[in-house]
Amino acid sequence: MQGLVIFGLRILDTTFFTIRMMLTARGQKLLAGILGFIGALIYVIAISPVIKNMSDWGSLIGYSVGFSTGMLIGLILEERMAVGYALYRIISTNRGTELANKLRSAGFAVTEIPAWGLQGSVSLLHCFVRRKRMDEMIEHVVSVDDKAFISIEDVRSVKRGFWAG
């Protein structure tokens, strides 16, 4: 029974830890601090009985499996929370202007840059997108140019500029 309690506590504290790390990387200090406090408290409660009785295999296994389960749950929850921004770099060989117009009409801020690729002229589009709209962004790009090259990277923070909901 104690192993199950430790398992549950470990899921909670590791889930909080994982989400806290993602929030910290995205500059969400206050929420990360609150989750850090709660997670640390739960961690101390979970590890105490394990350290007191290292021969209790149920507690050891509950602790270890709770950690890995909590990490997976934390990653899934953070992905669904979609806090922060992503930078899309889109390269389109011959549909860049059409793609930029479609994205703008959908409320995305787009900077279109003429560029030169291996086979000649291309359009390079830069779009800073709220992570909650990432799937929508991909759908728009593919609907106009299914051969467009897309790279996505996390952005810590953004200041000023055009932002639509």
Backbone hydrogen bonds, N-H to C=O, Kabsch-Sander energy under -0.5 kcal/mol:
donor,donor_aa,acceptor,acceptor_aa,energy
5,V,1,M,-1.8
6,I,2,Q,-2.6
7,F,3,G,-2.4
8,G,4,L,-2.5
9,L,5,V,-2.6
10,R,6,I,-2.7
11,I,7,F,-2.0
12,L,8,G,-2.0
13,D,9,L,-2.7
14,T,10,R,-2.3
15,T,11,I,-2.3
16,F,12,L,-2.5
17,F,13,D,-2.3
18,T,14,T,-2.7
19,I,15,T,-2.4
20,R,16,F,-2.7
21,M,17,F,-2.3
22,M,18,T,-1.7
23,L,19,I,-2.6
24,T,20,R,-2.5
25,A,21,M,-2.1
26,R,22,M,-1.0
27,G,24,T,-1.7
28,Q,23,L,-2.7
29,K,27,G,-1.5
32,A,28,Q,-1.9
33,G,29,K,-2.5
34,I,30,L,-2.2
35,L,31,L,-2.5
36,G,32,A,-2.2
37,F,33,G,-2.1
38,I,34,I,-2.2
39,G,35,L,-2.8
40,A,36,G,-2.4
41,L,37,F,-2.0
42,I,38,I,-2.3
43,Y,39,G,-2.4
44,V,40,A,-2.2
45,I,41,L,-1.9
46,A,42,I,-2.4
47,I,43,Y,-2.7
48,S,44,V,-1.6
50,V,46,A,-0.6
51,I,47,I,-2.5
52,K,48,S,-2.1
53,N,49,P,-1.3
54,M,51,I,-0.5
56,D,53,N,-1.6
57,W,55,S,-1.2
60,L,56,D,-2.1
61,I,57,W,-2.6
62,G,58,G,-2.5
63,Y,59,S,-2.6
64,S,60,L,-2.2
65,V,61,I,-3.0
66,G,62,G,-2.0
67,F,63,Y,-1.6
68,S,64,S,-1.9
69,T,65,V,-2.4
70,G,66,G,-2.5
71,M,67,F,-2.2
72,L,68,S,-1.9
73,I,69,T,-2.6
74,G,70,G,-2.7
75,L,71,M,-2.2
76,I,72,L,-2.2
77,L,73,I,-2.8
78,E,74,G,-2.5
79,E,75,L,-2.0
80,R,76,I,-1.9
81,M,77,L,-2.3
82,A,78,E,-1.8
85,Y,155,V,-0.9
86,A,129,V,-2.6
87,L,153,E,-3.0
88,Y,86,A,-0.6
88,Y,127,C,-3.3
89,R,151,S,-2.6
90,I,88,Y,-0.6
90,I,125,L,-2.5
91,I,149,F,-2.7
92,S,90,I,-0.5
92,S,123,S,-2.3
99,L,95,R,-2.6
100,A,96,G,-2.9
101,N,97,T,-2.4
102,K,98,E,-2.2
103,L,99,L,-2.5
104,R,100,A,-2.5
105,S,101,N,-2.4
106,A,102,K,-1.2
107,G,104,R,-1.8
108,F,103,L,-2.6
110,V,108,F,-0.5
111,T,126,H,-2.4
112,E,110,V,-0.6
113,I,111,T,-0.5
113,I,124,L,-3.0
115,A,122,V,-2.6
117,G,120,G,-3.8
120,G,117,G,-1.4
122,V,115,A,-2.6
123,S,92,S,-2.7
124,L,113,I,-3.0
125,L,90,I,-3.1
125,L,123,S,-0.6
126,H,111,T,-2.5
127,C,88,Y,-2.1
129,V,86,A,-3.1
129,V,127,C,-0.6
131,R,84,G,-2.3
132,K,82,A,-0.5
133,R,130,R,-2.5
134,M,131,R,-1.5
137,M,133,R,-2.2
138,I,134,M,-2.1
139,E,135,D,-2.2
140,H,136,E,-2.0
141,V,137,M,-2.3
142,V,138,I,-2.7
143,S,139,E,-2.0
144,V,140,H,-1.2
144,V,141,V,-0.8
145,D,141,V,-3.1
148,A,145,D,-1.6
149,F,91,I,-2.4
151,S,89,R,-2.4
153,E,87,L,-1.9
155,V,85,Y,-2.0
